[in-house]
Amino acid sequence: MNARTCIAVDSSCDLPAQFIREHNIEVLPIYIRHAGGRQLDYRNPKSTLQFYLSHSREKYGLAQSEPLSVQDMTEILRQRLLPKYDLVQVVTINSRKSEVFKRVSEAALVNEPRFREISQQQPERPPFRIRLHDSMSMFTGHALLVYELVKRVRIEKAPLNRSIREIDQMRDQVYGYIVPNDLSYMRVRRHMRKSDHKISWLSFQIANILNLRPIVQLHKGETEKMTTGKGFWGSLETLFAHVRRQAKQGLTSDVITMSYGGPLEEIKNHTILVEFRKDCERKGLKTMLSMMSMTGTVNVGPGAFALAFATDKELV
């Protein structure tokens, strides 16, 4: 992949900032509307950390994420991407849960002919193109697919078109998981648009009394509760045991992607997480841990944990 081609993601893609920077990944922002107004989620590490440090239920309890308008997306394409690139390969969050894919697609449809004319005014420059790929996943599942695409085109130097076909085949193998930490946050949001985790008053009371946390699975664009665990860390132990069983059977990606809805210092040195990462390393698996995007956190709550792996085997 040459320097005039780039991979772009929306800001819900939970990749570490260093990985994004090292591989020149462009980030398309998402709006966060909250009690204090509106801000852009660019996955900027400083802004994301400040978001967590200043997070309050009063400000963000009813916050909503929304994709940029076609006009806003047009300005980003024109000002940031058109001058630097001839081909932009955009990998988006699951189109069933967000309209990011739709908005980028509309902006590309409206502007690509005009952008081609602009680019062709420069001698020997090829026509400007935008190509979209729906990850059919979210957060860490989205990140895993982008990691695999980057590995192919940046490290293995494979052709982009072949790599996209392989990623398209892999997306049905991606299993993402979310462990919420604040059930009351999710219950308050149960009637809000696109909520996937509707918690009734009765189930909330039972879970609260028993200190249970659901482990939610995301696969092929759909979400469902896999099981429950005792408390947040008990749920992570249950999830990690599930991943260990799958790794023993065989995974189709060499990475486990993870994210946390808060400063990483709160979680990265906890014994349960440290031991899990060591186990992965012994099995030849990489682990990537990042802060969850602001977009992810306003939808699933602060302190949530997300994880994804890929396998072509049946789940055990």
C-alpha positions, 0 to 999 in steps of 0.5 A: 500500500503506497503512501497515497492510500490510507485506512480510515476508521470512525472514532468508535474503533478501540485501537491504541493511540500508538497503533493509530499513529504508527500506521497512519490511520485517519480517524473520522470523528463522531459527535457526543451530545451531552448536558453541557453541549456537544463535542467531537470524539477524535480518539485523541488520548488527552481529550479522552482521558480528560473525558474520563477524569471529568465524567459525571452522571449529570453531564453524560448520563443521557449523552448520545453519540451521533455521526457527522452530518453529510456536510461535516463529513464532506469538509473532513474529506475535502480538507484532510483527506483529499490533499493527502490521499488518492484512495481512502479505505474506510472501515466503519462500526456496524451499520446496524447500530450506527449511521456512520457507514450511511453518512460516509457513503452519502458524502462519498456519493455526493463528492467523489465525482467533484473530488476526482475532477479536482485531483485530475487537475494535478498532472499524473495524479490518479482519480480520488476514490473512497471505498467503504467496508462495514466491520459488522462489529463494534469497539474491539471487534472493529479494532481487530478487523482493522488490525488484521487489515493493517497487518496485511497491507502494511507489514506483509505488503499484500495487495489492498483488494485481496486484503479487503476480501480476506477481512470480509471473510474474517468478519463473521469470525469475530466475536466481541464482548462487553462487560458493563460496570454500571447497571444503573447507567444502562437501566436509565438509558433503556428507552434511548435510541439504539439501546441494545441492553434493555434492563427491566426494573426487576432484572436490575434489582435482582442483578444489583442484589446478587452483584451480577454483571451480564457478559454481552456478546456481539457477533455478525452485527447482533448482540445478545447476553452470553452469561453473567458473572459475579461482580465486575472482576468475576465477570472478567474472570468468566470472560477470560476463561471463555477466551482461554477455551477458544484459544485452545481450540484455535483462533484465526487472528493472533491478537486479542483486542481489549478496551476499558471505559476509563483511565488504563491505570485503573485496570492494567495492573490488576492481577486478573488482567495481568495473568490473562495477558501472560497466558495469551503471550505464552500461547503466542497471542498478542494483546492490545489494550486501549481506552474505550472511545468516548462514543463507546462509553456514553453508550455502555457506561463508564468502567465497562470492559470490551474484548474481541477475538476471531475464530472459525471454530464453534464456541465452547 
